[in-house]
Amino acid sequence: MATNAAQRTSIAQKIMRLGTGVTAIPNPRGATVDAILVKSPSYHTPANSTAVVVWVEYTGDAAAAAYGVTP
């Protein structure tokens, strides 16, 4: 289910409050696009320790599921 702009803002705030050093930006392309940008402090994906990934884009629901928060 798609999230609205307010839900994405709430999800991003909850992700950042987890205390893991993650930065999350809700609605990077405007309020009508279901997207959250997330940057981990390690810049590495868990499956590949040599690949550098600065920003990962999630839908609101996917970001909430990936970080275990509720909208």
Secondary structure, DSSP 4 states (H G I P E B T S, - for coil): ----HHHHHHHHHHHHTTSS--EEEE-TT-TTS--EEEE-TT-EETTEEEEE-S-EEE-HHHHHHHHT---
